[in-house]
Amino acid sequence: MATDYSTPVLDIRCGGFRMTLQRVPVRLLTGLVTLGVSALTAWLTTR
């Protein structure tokens, strides 16, 4: 199944600001999730 890149994955409009993502940034999401889980684990284990 081919991906249609003409329709955006995410389109955020707030006042004069507009952000459009044509495809999901997989590496960025992977890094953010890894960092978040690591921080959560560190916070929970030091309690």
matplotlib code that plots the C-alpha trace (Angstrom):
import matplotlib.pyplot as plt

x = [0.0, 1.5, 1.6, 0.0, 2.2, -0.2, -2.3, -0.5, -0.2, -0.5, -1.7, -1.6, -2.9, -2.9, -3.3, -0.6, 1.4, 1.0, 2.9, 2.4, 4.1, 4.0, 5.2, 5.8, 9.3, 10.0, 13.6, 12.5, 9.6, 11.8, 14.3, 11.7, 9.9, 13.3, 14.2, 10.8, 10.8, 14.3, 13.4, 10.3, 12.2, 14.9, 12.2, 10.3, 13.4, 14.7, 11.4]
y = [0.0, 3.3, 6.3, 9.4, 12.4, 15.0, 15.0, 16.1, 13.8, 16.8, 20.3, 22.8, 26.3, 28.7, 32.4, 33.3, 30.2, 27.1, 23.9, 21.1, 17.7, 15.7, 12.5, 11.2, 11.9, 8.4, 9.0, 12.1, 10.3, 7.3, 9.6, 11.5, 8.4, 6.9, 10.0, 10.3, 6.7, 7.0, 10.1, 8.5, 5.4, 7.5, 9.6, 6.5, 4.6, 7.6, 8.0]
z = [0.0, -1.1, 1.2, -0.1, 0.9, -0.5, 2.7, 5.8, 8.8, 11.2, 10.5, 13.5, 13.1, 16.0, 15.2, 12.7, 13.4, 11.2, 11.3, 8.8, 8.9, 5.7, 7.3, 10.9, 12.1, 13.4, 14.6, 16.5, 18.1, 19.0, 20.7, 22.6, 23.9, 24.9, 26.8, 28.4, 29.6, 30.9, 32.8, 34.2, 35.3, 37.0, 38.8, 40.0, 41.2, 43.3, 45.2]

ax = plt.figure().add_subplot(projection="3d")
ax.plot(x, y, z, "-o")
ax.set_aspect("equal")
plt.show()
